[in-house]
Amino acid sequence: MTPEETLREQAGALAAREAQQLRETIRALRDELERERVAASQRLQEALSEANGEIQELRATVVALRDELDRARVGEQERIQEAVSAAHDEIRQLRQTAQALRDQMERSCVAEQERLDQAMAKAQDEIRQLRATTAALRQELEALHAQRPR
């Protein structure tokens, strides 16, 4: 073999080794790129999963808060209704009390008027009796004066 052929052979072997190294580098880069794609995809899936989990939690929180707000509104409405009902009951009771007091006052007035009428009738009767007694005593006195000599 001539030095030229040897050089050519060495150059060919060197080119083949370099081509082999380039193919290996390309394969290694492709593998690394694929691993990076898989890792990025996993990170994306994890981020999506985490975001979806957070969305679900937030939705559950929104539902819970709405339920609590509804319960609070219902509770407030119930308290208002109870207060209105209690006020109506108190008004009804006060009206009944006022009516009972009016009735009692009217009965008292009627009873007082009856006592007054009875007292007046008794007084009138006593006056009549006293006038009758006075008239009888006058007649008696006049009869006594008439019987006495003058």
C-alpha positions in Angstrom: 0.0 0.0 0.0 1.2 3.3 -0.9 1.3 6.2 1.5 -1.5 7.8 -0.5 -3.7 4.8 -0.1 -2.8 4.5 3.5 -3.7 8.2 3.9 -6.9 7.6 2.1 -7.7 4.6 4.2 -6.9 6.5 7.3 -9.0 9.5 6.1 -11.8 7.1 5.4 -11.5 5.4 8.7 -11.4 8.8 10.4 -14.5 10.0 8.4 -16.3 6.8 9.3 -15.4 7.2 13.0 -16.4 10.8 12.8 -19.7 9.9 11.0 -20.3 7.2 13.7 -19.6 9.7 16.5 -22.0 12.2 14.8 -24.6 9.5 14.5 -24.1 8.7 18.2 -24.3 12.4 19.1 -27.4 12.8 17.0 -28.9 9.7 18.7 -27.9 11.0 22.1 -29.4 14.4 21.3 -32.6 12.8 20.0 -32.8 10.7 23.2 -32.2 13.7 25.3 -34.8 15.7 23.3 -37.3 12.9 23.7 -36.6 12.7 27.5 -37.0 16.5 27.7 -40.3 16.3 25.7 -41.5 13.5 28.0 -40.4 15.5 31.1 -42.1 18.7 29.7 -45.2 16.7 29.0 -45.2 15.3 32.5 -44.7 18.7 34.0 -47.5 20.0 31.8 -49.8 17.1 32.9 -48.9 17.7 36.5 -49.5 21.4 36.2 -52.9 20.7 34.5 -53.7 18.1 37.1 -52.8 20.5 39.9 -54.8 23.3 38.2 -57.8 21.0 37.7 -57.6 19.9 41.3 -57.5 23.6 42.4 -60.4 24.3 40.1 -62.4 21.5 41.7 -61.5 22.7 45.2 -62.5 26.3 44.2 -65.8 25.0 42.7 -66.4 23.1 45.9 -65.6 26.2 47.9 -68.0 28.3 45.8 -70.7 25.7 46.2 -70.1 25.5 50.0 -70.1 29.3 50.2 -73.3 29.6 48.2 -74.9 27.0 50.4 -73.8 28.8 53.5 -75.0 32.1 52.1 -78.4 30.5 51.3 -78.6 29.1 54.8 -77.7 32.5 56.2 -80.4 34.1 54.1 -83.0 31.5 55.1 -81.9 31.9 58.8 -82.2 35.7 58.5 -85.7 35.3 56.9 -86.7 32.9 59.7 -85.5 35.4 62.3 -87.3 38.2 60.6 -90.5 36.1 60.4 -90.1 35.1 64.0 -89.7 38.8 65.0 -92.7 39.8 62.9 -94.7 37.0 64.4 -93.7 37.9 67.9 -94.6 41.5 67.2 -98.0 40.5 65.9 -98.5 38.3 69.0 -97.5 41.1 71.3 -99.9 43.5 69.4 -102.7 41.0 69.7 -102.0 40.5 73.4 -101.9 44.3 74.0 -105.2 44.7 72.1 -106.7 42.0 74.2 -105.3 43.6 77.4 -106.7 47.0 76.3 -110.1 45.5 75.5 -110.1 43.6 78.9 -109.2 46.9 80.7 -112.0 48.7 78.8 -114.5 46.0 79.7 -113.3 46.1 83.3 -113.5 49.9 83.4 -117.0 49.7 81.9 -118.1 47.1 84.4 -116.6 49.3 87.2 -118.4 52.3 85.8 -121.7 50.4 85.6 -121.2 49.0 89.2 -120.3 52.5 90.5 -123.4 53.9 88.7 -125.5 51.2 90.3 -124.0 51.9 93.7 -124.6 55.6 93.1 -128.1 55.0 92.0 -128.7 52.8 95.0 -127.2 55.4 97.3 -129.4 58.1 95.7 -132.5 55.9 96.0 -131.7 55.1 99.6 -131.0 58.8 100.3 -134.3 59.8 98.5 -136.1 57.1 100.5 -134.6 58.4 103.7 -135.5 62.0 102.7 -139.0 60.9 102.1 -139.1 59.1 105.4 -137.6 62.0 107.2 -140.2 64.4 105.5 -142.9 62.0 106.4 -141.6 61.9 110.0 -141.2 65.7 110.0 -144.7 66.1 108.7 -146.1 63.6 111.3 -144.2 65.3 114.1 -145.5 68.7 112.9 -149.0 67.5 112.9 -148.5 66.0 116.3 -146.9 69.3 117.5 -149.7 71.3 116.0 -152.2 68.9 117.6 -150.5 69.4 120.9 -150.5 73.2 120.4 -154.2 73.0 119.5 -155.1 71.0 122.6 -153.4 73.4 124.9 -155.4 76.2 126.2 -154.4 79.5 125.1 
